[in-house]
Amino acid sequence: MGGRAPSERERWAYDCAVARLQDHSTRPLPLPRRWFVVDDFVPHAAVCGNGLLLSRGLLESTYLPAVLAHELGHLASIDGRLVAALNRLLLLPRRESEPEPREERREPVPDMGCLGSLFMLGFWLARWAVHFMRGGFALRILAPLWGGLWREHEYRADLYAAGLGAGRELADFLAAHALVEDYPIPFVWLTGHTHPPTELRIDRLRRVGV
C-alpha cells in the first residue's frame, strides 16, 4: 500500500493521541507492534496483524484520537490477526494497482470439434481448481458469514472507542467523512460487505453518550 515510516512530527501527533486515550483507560492500551503512514490526504486507518496503517490526512486531522481509538478496538480483539490469516489464505491476490485488462476484439473461435471442446473444458476446470486453492472460491461462498462477523466487530470497535471517551468524536468523524460514501446494498446480510450502515453506527455512538 506504499506505507512508510512516520516522521518526527507524525510520531508526536500519534504519541499525543495515545496519551489522551490512555487517560481514559486504567489498563495499558493494545498498541500496535509497528505503525506506518500512507501519503493520502483522505483520513483513514486500517489494522492487519499487529500492524497499524494511518493516512497522512488522519495524522493531520483533529479526529486522530477518535479513529485511533476505533482501530485499537480491533487490535484488542482477534480482528487484526484474522485479517492477516485471511490474506495468507489468498496465495495470489489481485493487486488493486494492477490495471484492468484491455477489452480486445475477439475473433470468432473456430469449431475444434469434440477434442477441442474437451480441451477447453479441462482448461476451465483447471482455472477453477487454481481459484479454489487460492482460497477465493471458499471465501466467496462464506462471504455472507464473514460479512456479518465483520459488521458486528465494527460495532464492537466503535464501543471500545466510546469506552476511551472518543464516542461522540468518532460519530462526528463518521458523519463528516464516511456517511457520504454509503450506498444502498440490497439484502446486505447475503453479501460480504464488511461495514454496517454509517448512520446506524453514528446512532449507536450518540446513544452511548461518552
Secondary structure, DSSP 4 states (H G I P E B T S, - for coil): ---BPPPHHHHHHHHHHHHHHHTT-SS-----SEEEEE--SS--EEEETTEEEEEHHHHTSTTHHHHHHHHHHHHTTTHHHHHHHHHHH-SSPPPTTSPPPP-PPPPPPP--HHHHHHHHHHHHHHHHHHHHHHTHHHHHHTHHHHHHHHHHHHHHHHHHHHHTT-HHHHHHHIIIIIGGG----TTGGGS---S--HHHHHHHHHHH--
